[in-house]
Amino acid sequence: MKLGLNIDHVATLRNARGGIEPNVLEAAKICLANGADSITTHLREDRRHIKDEDVKLIRQTLKTKLNLEMAMTDEMHKIALDLLPDAVCIVPEKRQEVTTEGGLDIAGQLLRGVSFVRELVVKGIEVSLFIDPDIKQVTAAYQTGAQFIELHTGAYANAYGTPDEHKAFEDLKKATEFAHTLGLKVNAGHGLNYENVLRMHEIDGLYELNIGHSIISRAVFVGLPQAVREMKELVND
């Protein structure tokens, strides 16, 4: 599996005081030098962490895969078409949430999803939809013409080590298997950490894990290079 590293919370720390430290671009460089396969940034509507200039600078400076997480809004659609990242992941977004709370209900807005995805794909952008491990949502994602889905692993992460873990994990596994029958590639992410990530190896054919918060948190204690290397070893294990 590949490791996509979300650097949003480097920007969260920077924004706590303003200024430029810690530098988001430098963080991305360190992540790539220590094993990350791609960089993910979530440009939120309220710009609470990553800013427009961060995304532009990463795109212009780094010769690596840039994955732009974004809501399914007209503003973000235009930004993606202007920026032309390598990939976008379309996520649900609520202003009041601390982090993304669940998967996108693409089944409930399929017509909009089809038109939204089509223009991105035509421009050569890989499109992923961030969805819960639900067969209805996987089917709808396929119908949009997206090449990828990213399964929301939050329920599994929250259930890890409890009696609910088995069902949450099996939901991920079944959704992945079904997606593969449709020809979709499957990524996964949200709440994955240095303990629960190992079970992802039990799901055949996962392409990439997108992980951010746990790596940046670990970096506080051991430094960013070591934190990235440790996670890369677990993802490759």
C-alpha positions as CSV (number, residue, x, y, z in Angstrom):
1,M,0.0,0.0,0.0
2,K,1.0,3.6,-0.5
3,L,1.1,6.2,2.2
4,G,-0.6,9.5,1.4
5,L,0.3,12.0,4.1
6,N,-2.1,14.7,5.1
7,I,-0.3,17.8,6.3
8,D,-3.3,19.8,7.4
9,H,-2.4,19.9,11.0
10,V,1.0,21.4,10.4
11,A,-1.0,24.3,9.2
12,T,-3.3,24.1,12.2
13,L,-0.2,24.6,14.4
14,R,1.0,27.5,12.3
15,N,-2.3,29.2,12.4
16,A,-2.5,29.0,16.1
17,R,-0.2,32.0,16.3
18,G,-0.1,33.2,12.7
19,G,3.2,33.7,10.8
20,I,4.9,31.0,8.9
21,E,6.1,28.5,11.5
22,P,5.9,25.6,11.1
23,N,6.3,25.9,7.4
24,V,3.8,23.7,5.5
25,L,6.0,23.4,2.4
26,E,9.0,22.3,4.4
27,A,6.9,19.8,6.2
28,A,5.7,18.3,2.9
29,K,9.3,18.0,1.8
30,I,10.3,16.2,4.9
31,C,7.4,13.8,4.6
32,L,8.3,12.9,1.0
33,A,12.0,12.5,1.9
34,N,11.1,10.0,4.6
35,G,8.7,7.7,2.7
36,A,5.4,9.4,2.0
37,D,4.2,8.6,-1.5
38,S,1.9,11.6,-1.9
39,I,0.8,14.8,-0.1
40,T,-2.8,15.4,0.8
41,T,-4.3,18.8,1.8
42,H,-7.9,19.6,2.7
43,L,-8.8,23.1,1.5
44,R,-11.8,23.8,3.7
45,E,-14.5,26.4,3.0
46,D,-13.5,28.3,6.2
47,R,-9.7,27.8,5.5
48,R,-9.2,26.8,9.1
49,H,-5.9,25.2,8.4
50,I,-4.6,24.8,4.8
51,K,-4.8,28.1,2.9
52,D,-5.0,28.6,-0.9
53,E,-1.4,29.8,-1.0
54,D,-0.3,26.6,0.7
55,V,-1.9,24.4,-2.0
56,K,-0.5,26.6,-4.8
57,L,3.0,26.6,-3.5
58,I,3.0,22.8,-3.0
59,R,1.7,22.3,-6.5
60,Q,4.3,24.7,-8.0
61,T,7.3,23.5,-6.0
62,L,7.1,19.8,-5.4
63,K,7.3,17.1,-8.1
64,T,5.0,14.7,-6.4
65,K,1.4,13.6,-6.4
66,L,-0.8,16.2,-4.8
67,N,-4.2,15.1,-3.5
68,L,-6.6,17.9,-2.8
69,E,-9.5,17.1,-0.4
70,M,-12.4,19.4,-1.0
71,A,-16.2,19.8,-0.7
72,M,-18.5,19.4,-3.6
73,T,-19.1,23.1,-4.1
74,D,-18.8,25.4,-7.1
75,E,-15.9,27.3,-5.4
76,M,-13.8,24.2,-4.9
77,H,-14.7,22.9,-8.4
78,K,-13.2,26.1,-9.9
79,I,-10.1,25.9,-7.7
80,A,-9.5,22.3,-8.7
81,L,-9.9,23.1,-12.4
82,D,-7.5,26.0,-12.2
83,L,-4.9,24.3,-10.0
84,L,-5.1,20.9,-11.7
85,P,-3.9,18.7,-8.8
86,D,-3.0,15.1,-9.6
87,A,-6.0,13.9,-7.6
88,V,-9.0,15.2,-5.7
89,C,-11.0,13.6,-3.0
90,I,-14.5,14.9,-2.6
91,V,-15.6,15.0,1.0
92,P,-18.6,16.2,3.0
93,E,-18.0,19.3,5.0
94,K,-19.8,21.1,7.8
95,R,-18.5,24.4,9.2
96,Q,-19.1,23.4,12.8
97,E,-17.3,20.0,12.7
98,V,-13.9,19.5,14.2
99,T,-13.0,16.9,11.6
100,T,-14.9,15.2,8.8
101,E,-17.6,13.2,10.7
102,G,-18.7,10.8,8.0
103,G,-18.7,9.8,4.4
104,L,-20.2,11.7,1.5
105,D,-23.8,10.9,0.7
106,I,-23.2,10.6,-3.0
107,A,-26.3,8.4,-3.5
108,G,-28.4,11.3,-2.4
109,Q,-27.0,13.7,-4.9
110,L,-26.0,11.5,-7.8
111,L,-26.9,13.8,-10.6
112,R,-24.8,16.7,-9.2
113,G,-22.1,14.2,-8.5
114,V,-22.0,13.0,-12.1
115,S,-21.6,16.5,-13.6
116,F,-19.1,17.6,-10.8
117,V,-16.9,14.6,-11.4
118,R,-17.0,14.6,-15.2
119,E,-15.3,17.9,-15.7
120,L,-12.5,17.0,-13.3
121,V,-11.9,13.6,-15.1
122,V,-11.8,15.3,-18.5
123,K,-9.0,17.5,-17.2
124,G,-7.0,14.5,-16.3
125,I,-7.6,14.6,-12.5
126,E,-8.0,11.4,-10.6
127,V,-11.2,11.6,-8.6
128,S,-12.0,9.9,-5.4
129,L,-15.2,10.0,-3.3
130,F,-14.9,9.8,0.4
131,I,-17.7,7.5,1.5
132,D,-18.8,5.2,4.3
133,P,-18.3,1.5,3.6
134,D,-21.9,1.1,2.3
135,I,-22.8,-0.8,-0.8
136,K,-25.3,1.8,-1.9
137,Q,-22.7,4.6,-1.7
138,V,-20.1,2.5,-3.5
139,T,-22.5,1.9,-6.3
140,A,-23.4,5.6,-6.6
141,A,-19.7,6.5,-6.6
142,Y,-19.1,4.2,-9.5
143,Q,-22.0,5.8,-11.3
144,T,-20.4,9.2,-11.1
145,G,-17.5,8.1,-13.2
146,A,-14.9,8.5,-10.4
147,Q,-11.9,6.2,-10.7
148,F,-11.4,5.8,-6.9
149,I,-13.3,5.7,-3.6
150,E,-11.8,6.4,-0.3
151,L,-13.4,4.4,2.5
152,H,-14.1,6.3,5.7
153,T,-12.3,4.3,8.4
154,G,-13.6,6.3,11.3
155,A,-16.1,3.7,12.6
156,Y,-13.4,1.1,12.5
157,A,-10.9,3.4,14.3
158,N,-13.5,4.3,17.0
159,A,-14.4,0.6,17.5
160,Y,-10.8,-0.7,17.5
161,G,-10.2,-2.9,20.6
162,T,-14.0,-3.1,21.4
163,P,-16.6,-5.8,20.6
164,D,-17.8,-3.6,17.7
165,E,-14.4,-3.8,15.9
166,H,-15.2,-7.0,13.9
167,K,-18.3,-5.6,12.3
168,A,-16.7,-2.3,11.4
169,F,-13.7,-4.0,9.9
170,E,-15.9,-6.5,7.9
171,D,-17.9,-3.5,6.5
172,L,-14.6,-2.1,5.1
173,K,-13.6,-5.4,3.7
174,K,-16.9,-6.1,2.0
175,A,-17.1,-2.6,0.6
176,T,-13.6,-2.9,-0.9
177,E,-14.4,-6.3,-2.4
178,F,-17.5,-4.9,-4.0
179,A,-15.8,-1.8,-5.3
180,H,-13.2,-4.0,-7.0
181,T,-15.9,-5.9,-8.9
182,L,-17.0,-2.5,-10.4
183,G,-13.4,-1.7,-11.4
184,L,-13.0,1.0,-8.7
185,K,-9.6,1.5,-7.0
186,V,-9.9,1.8,-3.2
187,N,-8.1,4.1,-0.8
188,A,-8.9,4.4,2.9
189,G,-8.4,6.8,5.8
190,H,-9.6,8.7,8.8
191,G,-8.6,7.9,12.4
192,L,-5.9,5.4,11.4
193,N,-3.0,5.4,13.8
194,Y,0.1,3.4,14.7
195,E,-1.9,0.6,16.3
196,N,-5.1,0.1,14.2
197,V,-3.4,0.6,10.8
198,L,-2.0,-2.9,10.7
199,R,-5.4,-4.5,10.1
200,M,-5.6,-2.7,6.8
201,H,-3.2,-5.4,5.4
202,E,-6.1,-7.9,5.9
203,I,-8.0,-6.1,3.2
204,D,-6.8,-7.2,-0.3
205,G,-6.2,-4.5,-2.9
206,L,-6.2,-1.3,-0.9
207,Y,-4.2,1.2,-2.9
208,E,-3.4,4.0,-0.6
209,L,-3.9,5.0,3.1
210,N,-4.3,8.7,3.8
211,I,-3.1,9.5,7.3
212,G,-2.3,12.8,8.9
213,H,-3.3,13.6,12.5
214,S,-1.7,10.6,14.1
215,I,1.6,11.2,12.3
216,I,1.7,14.9,13.1
217,S,0.9,14.0,16.8
218,R,3.7,11.5,16.9
219,A,6.0,14.0,15.4
220,V,5.6,16.2,18.5
221,F,7.5,13.5,20.5
222,V,9.9,12.0,18.0
223,G,10.2,14.5,15.1
224,L,8.5,14.4,11.8
225,P,11.1,12.3,9.9
226,Q,10.9,9.5,12.4
227,A,7.1,9.7,12.7
228,V,6.8,9.3,8.9
229,R,9.3,6.5,8.7
230,E,7.5,4.6,11.4
231,M,4.2,4.8,9.7
232,K,5.6,4.0,6.3
233,E,7.1,0.8,7.8
234,L,3.6,-0.2,9.2
235,V,1.9,0.6,5.9
236,N,4.5,-1.5,4.0
237,D,4.6,-4.3,6.6
